[in-house]
Amino acid sequence: MEALLNEYIWQEEYWLPPGIHWQDIEMKEGKGRFPLPRDLIYTLPLAFAFIALRYVFERLIAVPLSKYLGVKDRIWIRAASIPKLETFYKQNSRQPSQSEVVSLGKQCGLSQKKIQTWFRHRRNQDRPSNTKKFCEASWRFVFYLVAFTAGIASLINTPWFWDHRECWRGYPKQPVAMPHYWYYILELGFYLSLLLCVSVDVKRKDFKEQVIHHIATIFLIGFSYCANYVRVGTLVMLVHDSSDFLLEFPYYYNIKSFLESGIKVIHTTLVVSLEFFEAFYGYYFFNTLLLVLQALHIFWAYLILRMVYKFMFLGKVERDERSDEESEVDDEEEEPEEEGEECSWEQRKGAINSKLASLANNCVLNNLTNQRTINSRLPKAR
């Protein structure tokens, strides 16, 4: 197995610049450690540890905090128990076509309107609650806040934090400090946990972009560690973590500074690095992943700026641009449920009475208007 890996994966031309060999980057004892691929094996159990920690955090901290902040969950009318419709919903489609609605109506003996109403209620049952969204966002925000703070503390005194050319001076024989090693391991473990939980988390409109982002980030962190791109990798992770601080600064300022920082890092890896070594396979692979992440960041920045534009110039934002994928389905026709499976008779009676009163008022006004018109046409009595 080791010979197979050395032959097809750990070839020097994939991981090292031309003219550099594995023995050239070996470091003597006391000179520091060179990153080894086997170090990353600890990230998988760490990912499961993050999942367990997230579970505890959401139950003990995020849920009580959401109640304290007044986060409320909308209560939807539950769909009646109809086995045929439930089977179709789970196995075929959550939004049946018109022909399928007709067919289901014949099978169940229900009208098309009742079939469509049932599917609307059933979809609403699967909508994520506001509390669930709040818990997920809180967990990610807390991690990024801690990671960003730790990253700043570990990089503030390094030369490459202030001068990006130092990322490549002496490459690839650059020792890795223990704080940067743990920075890498924790970040990679966290993104593995996000990828493992992506199927049970709130599914948003940008679900595919999220999956691509997580996979590209995992490959980027793993490859940059094995190829000892650690110095520039720590800068990439620091800039990436800072993108979750939208709550601290205005949207435009934060997005602008974040994209500018990302472009500076890409310029460093694309252009400045070639002043110190010749391009090799790892150079192209690393920069391709960076460009993929930057494209995704530009896409999300566009969504956020569009939301800000609607708020500032149109006066309101109807919904979050990255809201869950079914948030636009029949939302106006749905009524919240107070108790049981249907709205109470008192609520329905009140709604009917208000409509009847409105209709009566309209009739009275119309009669008065018609009477006034008739009187104006009659000759005045002498």
Helices and strands as residue ranges (DSSP letters): H 2-8, H 12-15, G 22-25, G 37-42, H 43-57, I 58-62, H 63-68, H 83-91, H 98-108, H 112-125, H 130-155, H 159-162, G 164-167, H 178-196, H 207-226, H 230-241, G 242-244, H 251-270, G 272-275, H 281-313, H 345-377
